């Protein structure tokens, strides 16, 4: 099964949300792990998480969700 192509920006957004890991995104983009790490590091530096973002996180997560 072939995954649809994504851009480097989309890969960084997926990583930023914690929906994948850096190695998998590097493989999917067919770039080196080191290049993906650098791209993601630059993305995070330009898009810092604010303290307010955590206050809006009201979804119950495992193991507390009763799963």
N, C-alpha and C positions, 0 to 999 in steps of 0.2 A: 504494500500500500504506500503510495507516494503522498506526502503531505503537501498542501498548497504552498507556493512560494510566498515568503514574507520579506518585508524590507528590514534593514538594520534598525530603523526606528521602531517598527512594530515588535521586533525581537526584544529591544530594550524595554519597551512598555510591558511586555509579557513578563520579563524578568523582574521588573520593578514591582509588579503586582504579586510576585511570588508564585506564578503559575507554571514555571519551568526552572531549569537550572542552566548555568552558563555553558557547560559542555554540550548539552543537547541543542541549545540555540546556535552555538558555533558550528556544530555538525549540520544543522538544518540550513544554515547560510553558506556552508562549505568554506568557512574561514578558520584560521587557527584559533585555538583556545586563548592564546595571548592577545590576539587582535580583538576577540569578543570581550575579554576582560577589560581591555583598554576602552573600547567603545562604551561598555556599560558603566565603567568608572566615570567617564566623561558625562554620560547621561545623568547619573546620580548627582554629580557635582552641579549640574545645571538645574536639577529638579529636586531640591532638598525636601524632606518630609517635614511638615510643620507640626508643632505640638497639638494644634487644633485638629489635625487629621485623626489622631488617636482618640480624641474625645467623641468623635462621631462614629467610631467603631462600636456598634452595639450588638452585632451578631454574636451569638454564643458559639464558641468553637469547641472542637473535640479537646479534651475528654468531657467537657461540661455539658455538651448538647444532649446527652442521654443516648448516644449511639452505642 
